[in-house]
Amino acid sequence: MSDTTPPVTGRSIWPLILTAAAIMTITMGARQSMGLFVSPLNTATGLGIVAISFAMAVGQFTWGASQPIFGAIADRYGSGRVIVVGGILLAVGTALTPFASTQWMLLATIGFLSAAGAGAGSFSILIGATARRLPPEKRPFAAGFINAGGSFGQFLFAPLNQILISSFGWVTAMMTTAVAALLTLPLARVLRHQPHAPTTASGTPAGITLRQQLRLAARDKSYWCLHAGFFTCGFHIAFLITHLPGEVQLCGLSASVAATSIALIGLANIAGSLTAGALGSVYRMKWLLFWTYSARAAAVAIYLAAPKTPLTFYAFALVLGFTWLSTVPPTAGLVGKLFGTRYLATLFGLTLLSHQIGGFFGAWLGGLALANTGSYTWMWYADIVLALGAAFINLPIEEAPLQRVAAPA
């Protein structure tokens, strides 16, 4: 079902990566601003913080679990159709959320429909769709640029949704997000082609089947190190994106501080993603992961010791934002380096599944911690320990030496 579209080069790469980044802006912007709806949902439904946190946690898991599934479909039939289906699911799930009055309905809308829709238009599908059509030296930059699109979505959607919630109510904000999700449908046309499968960088034959590739990956310890590190990344991000508004409220600050902090995280991660994508062509990607996770642990420790003022939250958001999703370009780059690009959407999608298993626990346990102890203190301590573990577990990855191409005379 694949065609023989040749790789794009030069200026012709920009329509491809700009379109992928625009889709990420919408899907990630919708997902990463969901924490702003926790309190309004609790007030409107009376279901309680634990029930809502659990629905959000299931959504984190579904978002990750859907990506290897949609990635395998995209590897076989092309990415365009997958993105269209995802846009429809995201719009429907988001539009139905205001009508949810029970936990089961909330699980169906937030936990499954909208989360699966966002997963069909997220990292593994978009990076896989572009990586196959780009020369190897352009892939780290493209991954960083697409990732930055998701960060821009967070920067854009968080304050916009907060303004809509304050001015017109949370239902209007939710419906506006649903309409925005439909904008991914015309954009999918640019990514509808799928090129032929090249021979992989690791020497894997081009005609290998998906089942054979999965068996090879399952025996590769470097691949499992990436899974372990990404688990922590998901725990960290899901906890913060779901419960940062609650942490701000516990500190006696206004909801606008939370919205601004989430927006600043997205803004800073634009720089972080582009930097990670650029550095991936110069330095070993496992070392980029080591320093990213180490910086997160240090940032959380400093936050715990600092006075809880708006300035503290803004500084914390900027530091975290620079490392927020800057793990994505080196992780995707290492998967491509280890196994090639033929099944990149599937293999990278599986690492994102591990990411979102961590995300499930980050979102859910945050709600349990607040309900049982009245604070998030133990979650912050767990975050530091996991971040340090993720930093060191990436060091045993057997990354091939960098191949620098000499500049032409």
N, C-alpha and C positions, 0 to 999 in steps of 0.2 A: 504493500500500500504506500510505499515511499517513492518519491520522484528523484530526479537527479539534478536538483537545483544546485548550481555551483556556489562555493563560498563567496561571500561579499567582501569587498576590500575598499580601502580608501574612504571617501566621503559617503559612499553608499551604505556604510554600516550605521549611519546616524538614524535614518528612518526606522531601522530595525530595533536599535536599542532604545530610542526615544519612545517608540510605541510600547515596548515591554515595560519601560519605566513608568509610563502613564497608566498602564493597567495596574501595576504595583501600587501606584499612588492611591488609586481608588480602593482596591481590595484591602491593603494594609491600613489605609486611613480609616476605613470602616471598622476593622477589627481592633485596632490599637486605641480607639477612642471609646470602646465599650464600657470601660471602667466608670465613665461619667454617668452611665445610666443605672449603676447599681443602686444608689440611694433613691432615685425617682421610682425605679421598679419596686423597691422594697416598700416605699410609701404607698404606691398605687395598688399593689397586689397583697401586701401583708404577709408574703410568704416567708420572710426572714432572711437574714444575711447568709446563713449556712446554705439554705436551699438555692438562693441565687448564685452564690459562689460555686456550688456544685454544678449548676447548669453552665456557668462560665468555664468551669474546669473541663466538663465534658466537651464543650466547644473547642477548648485548647487541644484536647486529644483528637477530636474529629478532624480539626484543621490539619493536624500532622498525619493522621491515618489516611486521609483522603489523598494526600500528595503522591505516595508511591502508586496508589491505584490509578489516579488520573495520569500520573507520569507514565505508567506502563501503557495506558490507552494512547497517550500522546506519542510515545515512542513508536507505536504501531500505526496509528491512523492520522497523526498530525496534531499540532497544538491548537489550531484555530477552533475546531469543534469543541474541544475541551473547555476553552476559555468562554465560549458562548454559553455552554451549559452552566458553567460556574457563575457567570453573571446573572443568569436567570434565577438560580438557586439562592444566591446572595440577596437579590432583590426581594424574592418571595419570603424568605426567612425573616429578613429585617422588617418587611411590611406587616407580617403577621404577629410580630412580637408584642405590639401594644394590645393585642386581643387575647394574650395568654393570661389565664386566671388561675391556673394550677401549675404545679411543678412539672407535670408531664408535658403540658403544652409549652412551657418554657424550655424544657429539654429538646422538644421537637424543633422549635424555632431557633433559639440561640445555640443549643447544643449540637444540632445536626444540620438543618437546612442552610442557615447562613454561614456556618463554619465550613461545611463542605464546599459551598460555593466560593468562599474566599480561598480555600485550598486549591481549587481548580484554576485559579488565576494568581498563583503565588510563585515562590522561589523556584521550585524544582521544574515546573512547567515552563516558566519564562526563561530561566537561565539555560535549561536544556534546549529550548527552541532556538535561542540565539547562539549558543556555543557551537552547535553543529554547522552553523553557517558563517562562522568567523574563523580566521586563522588562529593558531594557538597563542601567538603573542598578544592578541587582542582580547582573549577570553577573560583574564583577570580584571582588566579595566571594565569590560562590559558587565561582568557580575557585580562589580562595585557600583557602577552607574545605575543598574536596575535596582540594586539594594537601596541606593540613595533615593530612588523614586518612592519606595515604600516609606522611607523616613520623611520625605516631603509630605506624603499623605498624612502621616501622624501630625506633623507641624501644621498642616492645613485644616484637617478635620477636627482636631481637639478644640481649638478656640471657636471654630465655626459652630460646632455642636453645642458648646457651652453657651454661646450667644443665643442660639435658637432655643435651648432649654430655658434660659432665663427670660427670654422675650416672648416666646410663643408656646412653651411647654415641651416636655420630652417626647410626646407623641409626634409633634411636627418635626422635631429633630430626627427622629427615627425614620419617618416617612421620606424626609429629604435624603437621608443616606441610602434608602432603598432606590430612589430615583437615580441617584448618582451611580449606583451599581450597574444600571442598564447602559451607561456610557461605555462599558467595556465591550459591548457587543459589536459595534462598528469597528473598534480598534482591533478586534481579533482577526480581521481580514488580512492585515499585514503579516501576521504570523501563521497563516494557514498552510504554507508550504513546509514540507519536511524533506531535507536532502538525503542523498544516499548515505549509508553508514560507512565511514572511513575506517581504515586500520587504526587501532588504538595505540596510544603512546607507550603503553606498557607491553606491547607485543602481542596482545590478544588478537586472534584472527578476526577479520571483519565479519565473517559469516557465523560467528558464535550466536547461539540462541540465548534468550533471556534466562532460561532455567540454568544453562551452563554458566552464564555470567554471575548469577546469584550464588551458585555453588562456589565459584572462585572467590567471590567477595566474602562469603561466610567463613572461609579459611584464612583470611588475611587479617592479621592482628592490628595492622595500621587502620584498617577500616573500622574495627571495633573501638579503637581509641578515639576516632572521630565521633562515633556514636556516644561514647561515655562523656566526652566533653560537651557535646551538643545537648545531652540530657540536662546538664547544669545550666546551660545557656537558657533553655526553655523554662526551667524552674524559676530562674532569676527574673526573666522578662515577664512571664505570666503573673508572678506574684506582684511585681511592681505595677504593671498596667492595670491589674484588677483592683489592687488595694492601696495604691498611692493616694487616691482621693480620700480613702478612709483614714490613712495615716495623717494626712493634712488636717482632716476634721478633728482627729484626736488631739492634735497640737493646738486646737482652738483657732485655726486660720480659715479663711473663706474658701469657697469652692473655686474661685477664680485663680487662686494660687495653684491648685491641683491642675486645672486646665492649662495654665501657663507653663507649669513644670512639664507636663506631657508634651506640649508643643515644643518646648526647648529641647527635650530629649530627641524629638524628631529632627529638629533643625541641626543640632550638633551631630547627629548620626549621618546627615548628608555628608558633612566633612569627613567623618570617620569612615564611612563606606567608600568614598572616593579615595581616601588615603590608603585604606586596606587594599583596594583594587590595584592601585598604582604600585604599592610596595610588594604585592604578590609577584610582580615580574622582576623584582630586584633581590628580595630576601627569601629565605626558606619560610614557607607558609606555616610550618609547625611552630616556628619561633614567634610569628605574628600572633598565633593563637595563645601561646604561653603568656606573652606580655599583655594581651587583651584581658584574659581571665585574671591575671595578677592585679591589673589596674582596677578591675571591678571589686575585688576583695578589699583593696586599700581604700577605695571610695566609700564603700559601705562602712568600714571601720571608722573613718574620719567623720562620716555623717552621724554615727551613733554618739560620738564625743562632742559634736558641735551643738550650739544652742539652736532650738527649732524656730527659726524665723523665716519669713519669705525669702530673704537673701540666701539662707542656707539651702532651702529647697531648690532655688534657681541654680545655685552653684553645683549642687549635687546632681541636678538634671543635666547640666552641661557636660560634666565629667562622665556621667554614666552614658549620656547620649553618644559621646564620641566612640564608646566601645559597645553600644547597644546591639546593633546587628552587624558590626564590622567583622564578626566571626563568620558571616555567610560567605563572602568572597574567598577567603583562604580555605574554608571547608569544602565549598564547591570546587575550587581549584585543585585541591588534593584528591578529591574523588575522580575528577577528570584526569589527573596526572597518574593515578593508580590504575584506572580501568578504561580510560578513553571516554569518548563522548557518545558512543552508540546508544547506551542505556543510561546516560547521565541523569535524565529526568527520574528514572526509577530508582537508581542507586542513591542519588542525592535525596530523593523523596523519602527513602527509608531512614536516612540520618535525620531528616526532619520529623519523622515519626518518633524517634527517640527524643528529639527536641521537645515534642509536644506531650510525650509521656511525662517528662519533667515539668512541662507547663501545666498539665493536669494537677500534679501534686502542689505546684506553686500556688495556683489559684484556689484549690480546695483547702489545703492546709492553712492558708492565710485566713480564710473564713473561720475555720475551726479554732485557730489560735486566738482570734479576736473574741469569738463567742465564749471560750473557756477561760481566758486569762485577762481579757479586756485590753490587750495590746498586741503588737506584732514583734515584740522583743526577740522571742525565740526564733522567729522566722528570719530576722536579720542575722542572728548568729549562725543559723544553718546556711544562709546565703554565703557568708564569708568562708565557711569550711568547704562548701561545695565548689566555690570559685577557685580556691587554692588547689583543691584536688583536680579540677579540670585543667588548670594550668600545667601541672606536672604530668598528667596522663597523656598529654599530647606529645611530650618529648620523645617517647620511643617510636614514634611514627617513622617508618623507613621511606623518607622522601628522597627522590632522585636528585642529583646535583642540578643546579640551575644551568640552563643552556643559553648563554648570552650570544646574540647574533652581532657580529661586527658591523659597524656602520659602513655603508658603501662609500667608495672614494668619490 
